[in-house]
Amino acid sequence: MALINQMIDHTFLKPFGTKEDIDTLLDEALTYQFKSVCVHPTWVTYAAESLKKSEVLVCTVIGFPLGASTTRTKVFETEDALRNGADEIDMVLNVGWVLEGHYDKVEEEIQRIKEVCGLKVLKVILETCYLDAEQIARATEAAVKAGADFVKTSTGFGTGGATLEAVTIMVKHAQGRGVKASGGVKTAEDVQKMVDLGATRIGTSSGVSLVQGKTAQTDY
């Protein structure tokens, strides 16, 4: 397995984060050389400035955590985040559209955001806890067709996180694109299971615990 640290998007997306919390996240990311930090848009400028001399990327979330913002709003959020220094974008798709079978709308929205991202990495959060196997497969296919670079399981704010079943389906239908498992990955053994299935990125607020071989104390 590749080094765990370079698979981790080290995350702080709680609504009550302070500068002290973000400084801790950034310090940990630099110490352990995680792939990225994932922060709310309000922290992108600060994170980008703090990490500019490092190889740690800055990731942020769009339409978070519900995915129910208008497409125009998501596009604006993405443009703003990129101007502020984001390297990667994790957007939440419109879960209601998936449940209603409006995959054309899902695809069109993702495509518009990918056009804004250009060469920057776009990850599409499916929020798999609300979807059945067919919906996960079709949402993955829509994201890939729209140009997404990754599909991602969860926001951490739904009723559940990454499952082996969901990751298996996503990898099968991702056509070689990246798959990010987020939520519920609590041990190095959990990481190994996800990697064995084909996951290429792990989203977690417990990156330090994972690289130290400890059990995470949170579900995200």
VOGU-449136 format. One record per residue (C-alpha): residue number from 0; residue in three letters; x, y, z. Coordinates in nm, 3 decimals. Each point is the difference from the previous one (the first is absolute). Layout:
+-----+-----+---------+---------+---------+
|   i |  aa |       u |       v |       w |
+-----+-----+---------+---------+---------+
| NUM | ALA |       X |       Y |       Z |
...
+-----+-----+---------+---------+---------+
END
This chain:
+-----+-----+---------+---------+---------+
|   i |  aa |       u |       v |       w |
+-----+-----+---------+---------+---------+
|   0 | MET |   0.000 |   0.000 |   0.000 |
|   1 | ALA |   0.118 |   0.350 |  -0.074 |
|   2 | LEU |   0.101 |   0.207 |   0.296 |
|   3 | ILE |  -0.318 |   0.079 |   0.191 |
|   4 | ASN |   0.088 |   0.366 |   0.052 |
|   5 | GLN |   0.003 |   0.072 |  -0.375 |
|   6 | MET |  -0.352 |  -0.140 |  -0.035 |
|   7 | ILE |  -0.152 |   0.218 |   0.271 |
|   8 | ASP |  -0.201 |   0.318 |  -0.040 |
|   9 | HIS |   0.042 |   0.127 |   0.357 |
|  10 | THR |  -0.332 |   0.158 |   0.080 |
|  11 | PHE |  -0.164 |   0.256 |   0.226 |
|  12 | LEU |  -0.354 |   0.074 |  -0.109 |
|  13 | LYS |  -0.179 |   0.046 |   0.330 |
|  14 | PRO |  -0.211 |   0.318 |   0.006 |
|  15 | PHE |   0.169 |   0.143 |   0.307 |
|  16 | GLY |   0.362 |  -0.004 |  -0.114 |
|  17 | THR |   0.224 |   0.277 |   0.127 |
|  18 | LYS |   0.340 |   0.123 |  -0.117 |
|  19 | GLU |   0.155 |  -0.215 |   0.272 |
|  20 | ASP |  -0.171 |  -0.308 |  -0.145 |
|  21 | ILE |   0.117 |   0.082 |  -0.351 |
|  22 | ASP |   0.355 |   0.072 |   0.117 |
|  23 | THR |   0.007 |  -0.343 |   0.165 |
|  24 | LEU |  -0.124 |  -0.160 |  -0.322 |
|  25 | LEU |   0.263 |   0.180 |  -0.207 |
|  26 | ASP |   0.280 |  -0.086 |   0.242 |
|  27 | GLU |  -0.101 |  -0.367 |  -0.005 |
|  28 | ALA |  -0.017 |  -0.001 |  -0.378 |
|  29 | LEU |   0.351 |   0.142 |  -0.024 |
|  30 | THR |   0.137 |  -0.238 |   0.264 |
|  31 | TYR |  -0.143 |  -0.311 |  -0.161 |
|  32 | GLN |   0.004 |   0.124 |  -0.361 |
|  33 | PHE |  -0.361 |  -0.084 |  -0.073 |
|  34 | LYS |  -0.123 |   0.028 |  -0.358 |
|  35 | SER |  -0.222 |   0.295 |   0.085 |
|  36 | VAL |  -0.192 |   0.187 |   0.263 |
|  37 | CYS |  -0.375 |   0.027 |  -0.056 |
|  38 | VAL |  -0.154 |   0.313 |   0.150 |
|  39 | HIS |  -0.306 |   0.218 |  -0.038 |
|  40 | PRO |   0.025 |   0.271 |  -0.271 |
|  41 | THR |   0.046 |   0.273 |   0.261 |
|  42 | TRP |   0.340 |  -0.152 |   0.090 |
|  43 | VAL |   0.134 |  -0.057 |  -0.352 |
|  44 | THR |   0.197 |   0.325 |  -0.028 |
|  45 | TYR |   0.161 |  -0.052 |   0.340 |
|  46 | ALA |   0.081 |  -0.365 |  -0.067 |
|  47 | ALA |   0.143 |   0.075 |  -0.344 |
|  48 | GLU |   0.226 |   0.270 |   0.140 |
|  49 | SER |   0.111 |  -0.221 |   0.289 |
|  50 | LEU |   0.080 |  -0.297 |  -0.224 |
|  51 | LYS |   0.145 |   0.181 |  -0.303 |
|  52 | LYS |   0.354 |  -0.120 |   0.067 |
|  53 | SER |  -0.109 |  -0.361 |   0.047 |
|  54 | GLU |  -0.135 |  -0.278 |  -0.220 |
|  55 | VAL |  -0.319 |  -0.030 |   0.205 |
|  56 | LEU |  -0.301 |   0.091 |  -0.214 |
|  57 | VAL |  -0.301 |   0.207 |   0.103 |
|  58 | CYS |  -0.338 |  -0.160 |  -0.052 |
|  59 | THR |  -0.336 |   0.160 |   0.070 |
|  60 | VAL |  -0.368 |  -0.093 |  -0.015 |
|  61 | ILE |  -0.276 |   0.134 |  -0.224 |
|  62 | GLY |  -0.375 |  -0.024 |   0.056 |
|  63 | PHE |   0.087 |  -0.146 |   0.336 |
|  64 | PRO |  -0.138 |  -0.197 |   0.174 |
|  65 | LEU |  -0.343 |  -0.040 |  -0.161 |
|  66 | GLY |   0.070 |   0.040 |  -0.371 |
|  67 | ALA |  -0.327 |   0.188 |  -0.044 |
|  68 | SER |   0.139 |   0.339 |  -0.100 |
|  69 | THR |  -0.079 |   0.118 |  -0.350 |
|  70 | THR |   0.249 |  -0.084 |  -0.272 |
|  71 | ARG |   0.072 |   0.370 |  -0.046 |
|  72 | THR |   0.087 |   0.029 |   0.369 |
|  73 | LYS |   0.229 |  -0.305 |  -0.016 |
|  74 | VAL |   0.175 |   0.143 |  -0.305 |
|  75 | PHE |   0.058 |   0.331 |   0.177 |
|  76 | GLU |   0.128 |  -0.178 |   0.312 |
|  77 | THR |   0.242 |  -0.195 |  -0.215 |
|  78 | GLU |   0.128 |   0.307 |  -0.182 |
|  79 | ASP |   0.050 |   0.180 |   0.331 |
|  80 | ALA |   0.181 |  -0.295 |   0.157 |
|  81 | LEU |   0.237 |  -0.032 |  -0.294 |
|  82 | ARG |   0.077 |   0.372 |   0.004 |
|  83 | ASN |   0.080 |  -0.034 |   0.369 |
|  84 | GLY |   0.252 |  -0.276 |  -0.061 |
|  85 | ALA |  -0.185 |  -0.332 |   0.011 |
|  86 | ASP |   0.176 |  -0.287 |  -0.178 |
|  87 | GLU |  -0.285 |  -0.249 |   0.021 |
|  88 | ILE |  -0.379 |   0.028 |   0.015 |
|  89 | ASP |  -0.232 |  -0.245 |   0.178 |
|  90 | MET |  -0.357 |   0.075 |  -0.111 |
|  91 | VAL |  -0.319 |  -0.158 |   0.129 |
|  92 | LEU |  -0.232 |  -0.108 |  -0.278 |
|  93 | ASN |  -0.374 |   0.058 |   0.022 |
|  94 | VAL |  -0.113 |  -0.314 |   0.182 |
|  95 | GLY |  -0.368 |   0.069 |  -0.072 |
|  96 | TRP |   0.070 |  -0.005 |  -0.374 |
|  97 | VAL |   0.162 |  -0.342 |   0.037 |
|  98 | LEU |  -0.294 |  -0.136 |   0.199 |
|  99 | GLU |  -0.237 |   0.126 |  -0.269 |
| 100 | GLY |   0.212 |  -0.142 |  -0.280 |
| 101 | HIS |   0.095 |   0.336 |  -0.151 |
| 102 | TYR |   0.349 |  -0.110 |  -0.097 |
| 103 | ASP |   0.004 |   0.243 |  -0.290 |
| 104 | LYS |  -0.026 |   0.288 |   0.246 |
| 105 | VAL |   0.267 |  -0.156 |   0.223 |
| 106 | GLU |   0.235 |  -0.037 |  -0.294 |
| 107 | GLU |  -0.063 |   0.353 |  -0.129 |
| 108 | GLU |   0.071 |   0.156 |   0.340 |
| 109 | ILE |   0.322 |  -0.194 |   0.048 |
| 110 | GLN |   0.111 |   0.087 |  -0.353 |
| 111 | ARG |  -0.050 |   0.371 |   0.063 |
| 112 | ILE |   0.209 |  -0.015 |   0.316 |
| 113 | LYS |   0.271 |  -0.204 |  -0.170 |
| 114 | GLU |   0.018 |   0.264 |  -0.274 |
| 115 | VAL |   0.078 |   0.255 |   0.271 |
| 116 | CYS |   0.256 |  -0.231 |   0.162 |
| 117 | GLY |   0.191 |  -0.062 |  -0.321 |
| 118 | LEU |   0.310 |  -0.198 |   0.093 |
| 119 | LYS |  -0.074 |   0.026 |   0.371 |
| 120 | VAL |  -0.127 |  -0.322 |   0.158 |
| 121 | LEU |  -0.375 |  -0.035 |   0.043 |
| 122 | LYS |  -0.140 |  -0.260 |   0.239 |
| 123 | VAL |  -0.376 |  -0.064 |   0.002 |
| 124 | ILE |  -0.156 |  -0.100 |   0.333 |
| 125 | LEU |  -0.285 |  -0.247 |  -0.054 |
| 126 | GLU |  -0.117 |  -0.025 |   0.364 |
| 127 | THR |  -0.040 |  -0.374 |  -0.045 |
| 128 | CYS |  -0.183 |  -0.055 |   0.329 |
| 129 | TYR |  -0.318 |   0.127 |  -0.171 |
| 130 | LEU |   0.041 |  -0.205 |  -0.320 |
| 131 | ASP |  -0.056 |  -0.361 |  -0.099 |
| 132 | ALA |   0.248 |  -0.200 |  -0.205 |
| 133 | GLU |  -0.146 |   0.096 |  -0.338 |
| 134 | GLN |  -0.009 |   0.369 |   0.094 |
| 135 | ILE |   0.361 |  -0.010 |   0.114 |
| 136 | ALA |   0.100 |  -0.162 |  -0.329 |
| 137 | ARG |  -0.195 |   0.244 |  -0.217 |
| 138 | ALA |   0.113 |   0.306 |   0.197 |
| 139 | THR |   0.360 |  -0.116 |  -0.039 |
| 140 | GLU |  -0.051 |  -0.044 |  -0.373 |
| 141 | ALA |  -0.154 |   0.347 |  -0.030 |
| 142 | ALA |   0.293 |   0.156 |   0.187 |
| 143 | VAL |   0.253 |  -0.176 |  -0.220 |
| 144 | LYS |  -0.184 |   0.095 |  -0.319 |
| 145 | ALA |  -0.004 |   0.363 |   0.118 |
| 146 | GLY |   0.378 |   0.001 |   0.042 |
| 147 | ALA |   0.044 |  -0.044 |   0.375 |
| 148 | ASP |   0.343 |  -0.114 |   0.113 |
| 149 | PHE |  -0.126 |  -0.182 |   0.310 |
| 150 | VAL |  -0.320 |  -0.125 |   0.153 |
| 151 | LYS |  -0.024 |   0.020 |   0.377 |
| 152 | THR |  -0.228 |  -0.191 |   0.236 |
| 153 | SER |  -0.108 |   0.243 |   0.269 |
| 154 | THR |  -0.008 |   0.343 |   0.159 |
| 155 | GLY |   0.021 |  -0.125 |   0.356 |
| 156 | PHE |  -0.329 |   0.175 |   0.073 |
| 157 | GLY |  -0.234 |  -0.268 |  -0.135 |
| 158 | THR |  -0.126 |  -0.313 |   0.174 |
| 159 | GLY |   0.312 |  -0.200 |  -0.080 |
| 160 | GLY |   0.344 |   0.004 |  -0.157 |
| 161 | ALA |   0.195 |  -0.219 |  -0.238 |
| 162 | THR |  -0.096 |  -0.366 |  -0.024 |
| 163 | LEU |   0.178 |  -0.284 |  -0.174 |
| 164 | GLU |  -0.307 |  -0.055 |  -0.218 |
| 165 | ALA |  -0.019 |   0.362 |  -0.113 |
| 166 | VAL |   0.371 |   0.021 |  -0.078 |
| 167 | THR |  -0.016 |  -0.326 |  -0.195 |
| 168 | ILE |  -0.283 |   0.136 |  -0.218 |
| 169 | MET |   0.170 |   0.335 |  -0.050 |
| 170 | VAL |   0.329 |  -0.159 |  -0.106 |
| 171 | LYS |  -0.182 |  -0.229 |  -0.243 |
| 172 | HIS |  -0.173 |   0.291 |  -0.174 |
| 173 | ALA |   0.269 |   0.270 |   0.033 |
| 174 | GLN |   0.183 |  -0.105 |  -0.318 |
| 175 | GLY |   0.339 |   0.053 |   0.159 |
| 176 | ARG |  -0.081 |   0.332 |   0.164 |
| 177 | GLY |   0.091 |   0.048 |   0.365 |
| 178 | VAL |  -0.222 |  -0.121 |   0.283 |
| 179 | LYS |   0.011 |   0.176 |   0.337 |
| 180 | ALA |  -0.127 |  -0.183 |   0.308 |
| 181 | SER |  -0.111 |   0.242 |   0.271 |
| 182 | GLY |  -0.157 |  -0.066 |   0.335 |
| 183 | GLY |   0.028 |  -0.313 |   0.211 |
| 184 | VAL |   0.363 |  -0.074 |  -0.091 |
| 185 | LYS |   0.128 |  -0.032 |   0.354 |
| 186 | THR |   0.310 |  -0.222 |  -0.013 |
| 187 | ALA |   0.292 |  -0.078 |  -0.229 |
| 188 | GLU |  -0.173 |  -0.332 |  -0.062 |
| 189 | ASP |  -0.307 |   0.186 |  -0.123 |
| 190 | VAL |   0.222 |   0.198 |  -0.237 |
| 191 | GLN |   0.151 |  -0.323 |  -0.128 |
| 192 | LYS |  -0.344 |  -0.146 |  -0.070 |
| 193 | MET |  -0.102 |   0.310 |  -0.195 |
| 194 | VAL |   0.325 |   0.000 |  -0.196 |
| 195 | ASP |  -0.035 |  -0.369 |  -0.079 |
| 196 | LEU |  -0.340 |   0.080 |  -0.151 |
| 197 | GLY |   0.150 |   0.278 |  -0.211 |
| 198 | ALA |  -0.038 |   0.320 |   0.203 |
| 199 | THR |   0.275 |   0.249 |  -0.076 |
| 200 | ARG |  -0.068 |   0.273 |   0.254 |
| 201 | ILE |  -0.121 |   0.002 |   0.363 |
| 202 | GLY |  -0.191 |   0.288 |   0.154 |
| 203 | THR |   0.035 |   0.021 |   0.376 |
| 204 | SER |   0.035 |   0.238 |   0.291 |
| 205 | SER |   0.211 |  -0.267 |   0.172 |
| 206 | GLY |   0.297 |  -0.016 |  -0.234 |
| 207 | VAL |   0.250 |   0.016 |   0.285 |
| 208 | SER |  -0.157 |  -0.297 |   0.176 |
| 209 | LEU |   0.001 |  -0.203 |  -0.321 |
| 210 | VAL |   0.368 |   0.058 |  -0.081 |
| 211 | GLN |   0.088 |  -0.076 |   0.362 |
| 212 | GLY |  -0.185 |  -0.330 |  -0.016 |
| 213 | LYS |  -0.260 |   0.109 |   0.255 |
| 214 | THR |  -0.379 |  -0.027 |  -0.014 |
| 215 | ALA |  -0.175 |   0.323 |  -0.092 |
| 216 | GLN |  -0.229 |   0.139 |   0.268 |
| 217 | THR |  -0.248 |   0.155 |  -0.242 |
| 218 | ASP |  -0.204 |  -0.140 |  -0.289 |
| 219 | TYR |   0.138 |   0.251 |  -0.248 |
+-----+-----+---------+---------+---------+
END
